């Protein structure tokens, strides 16, 4: 799983600069948005071998960077990296109090679409939907190859507003939900009438994000 994630990230690193060059030639906008905000929520029940209980992440500051590539007016491809330094807490089944296990940093790597309202004014509402991967990295404040880290599929959706103070600078504020798929699966079926595939999600961990930042138009 980790190898596939690294290959995916390397592919994005190669493709995104080419997308910037192509869009610059077409005259479409490229926007870079450093952001800082607050991330809350996050918890899941676990049932693994002899361990039964609940995990949760306390709310904390989060920070990240979004890169938006305009493909046509009001429609952008968005790539985003978000980090949330927090702690991991565990409550064993039957107990009331949570116990802190250790430090944890959640890293989100996503790509998707941002749809901006088409109007002539400087203030533009938008909606955004992305999907990608989450690395839950214990005891680390930066992305590394910690053998105890775990990767999960995740998706996000939300909305906000951008206010352009000039042609090159804007203010951005947003609220977003991040949904991590902790467990799930895919099943195949075949019969006399044909075949198919079913995908299901059996356990998710959802967090909320409220953030703001600057937008630099290239």
N, C-alpha and C positions, 0 to 999 in steps of 0.2 A: 504493500500500500504506500509506504513512504517513498519507494523508488518511483512509482507512478506519479506521485505528487511532485517530486523534484523534476521529473521529465516535463510535466505539465507547466510548471513555473518557468523552466528553461525555455519552453516553446513560446510562452507569453512574452518573455524577455526578448525573443527574437522577432516576434510578430508585431508587437506594439510600436517599436521605433519605425518600422516600415509603414505602419498605419499613420503615424504622425507625418511622415514625409509625403505620403499619398494625399492626405487631407490638406496639407499645406499647399500642394500644387493645385488642388481643386478650390481652395479658398475657404474650406470649412474650418470651423473653430476647433481648437484643442484647448481644454481647460484643465489646469492643475489646482487641486483644492486641499491644502493641509487643514486638518480639522482636529478639534479637541472637544470632548464632551463627557457625558456621564452615562455609565452603563449599569443597568440594574437587573435583578431577577436572575434566574438560572438555578435549576435544581432538578434532580431526577432520583427515582427509586432504583436501587440496584439489587439484583438477585444473582449472585455469582458464587458457585460452590458453597463454602461455609459462611460467606459474607452476605448479610441482609441488612438493609438500612436505607438511608437517604443521604445524597450528596447535595451540596449547594455552594454557590459562589456569592460572597458578599458584594454589594454594589461598590463601584469604584470609578475612578477617572479612566477614560479611554482616549486614545489618540490614533490618527491614521492619515492616509493620503488617498485621494481619489483622482483618477485621470479620466477625463471625458473626451471622447472623439466624436465629433458631429458627423453623422452619415447623411443626414438631410435636415432641413430646417426643423428645429424642435426635437429631433431624435438623435440621441447619443448612445454610443457604446461606452459603458463605464467599467473601469477596472479599479478595485479598491482593496487596500490593505489596512486592517484595523487591529490594534493591540489593546488588550485589557489586562494590566497587571492587577492581580487580586490574590486571594487565598482560597484554599480548598478546605471545606468543612464537612465532617461526617457525623451522622447520628445513627447509632446502631438501633435496630428494631427493638422497641420496648422502652427506649430512653426518651427523655424529653429534651435535653440540651444537646446542641451541636458542639463538637470538639474540632479545633483547628488542626488540620493535618500538615499543612505547609504552604509555602508560596506557590502560586500558579499564574501563568500568563496565557491568556487565550489569544491566539492569532487567527484572524480571518483573512482568507485570500479568495476574492470573488470577482466575477465578471458578469455583466448583464446589460440591461437597457435602462436609460433615463429618458423620460418623456417630458419635455418642457412646454408650457403653454405658449402658443404663438400669439404674441400681441406686440404692439408698438411701444408699450411702456417699459420702464426700467425694472419693474418688479414682475418676476415670472415664477408662478407656482410650478412644481414638478412632482412627478411620481417616479419611483425607482424600484426595479426588481433585479436581483442578482442571485447567482448560485456559485458554489465552489466548495472549498474545504476549510475546516477549522483544525488547527493544531492546539491541543491542550498540553501545555509544557510545564511540568512541575519544577519548582525550584529554579526557574530561569526568568530573566528579565529581557532576554533577547532571543531571537530565533536561532536554534542550534540543533544538533543531532542527538539530544538527550535520549538515551534508550528507553526511558520511562514515559516519553511523550506519546500521545495518541492522536491519530488523524480521524476526522469524521466528515461525512458529507453534510453540507449545510446550505440553507437558502435564506434570503432576506427580502423584505419588502417595506416600503415606507414612502414618505413624501416630505416636502418642505417648500422652501421659497428661496430664490436667488434675486438679489437686488443689485443691479449694475450701477455703480457710482461713476463709472467711466467705461470707455470701450474695452479697457484692458483689466479692470479690477471690479469685482463684485463681492458682496457679502452673501454667505450661504448659511442657512439654518435648516435642520431636518430632525425628524423623528423616524425611527426605524425599528423593526423587529427582526431579530436573528434567531433562526430555528436550526438547532443541531440535531441530526438524526443519530441517536445513540445506538439504536439497534433496528434491524429490519431485514429484508431479504427479497429474493426474486425466485419465483417458481415457474416452471414450464409445464404445460399440459398438452397432451395429444389425444386425439380420438378419431372416430370415423368421420366426424364433421369438420375436422381440421385440427388446428393447434393454436397455441397462444402463449403469452407470458404474463404473469401477474407480479407486480411489485408492491410491497407493503411496508409501512412504517409502524413499528410496535412501541417505540419509546423515543420521545423527543425532549430536548432541553431548550427552552425559549428564554431569550434575554431581550430587554428593551434598550434603546440608545437614543439619547437626546444630545445633539452636537451642533457646533457652529464653527465657521472658519472663513477664510478668504478664498476667492477664486481669482486665479491669474490666467487671463486669456492670452494664448500664444499666437 
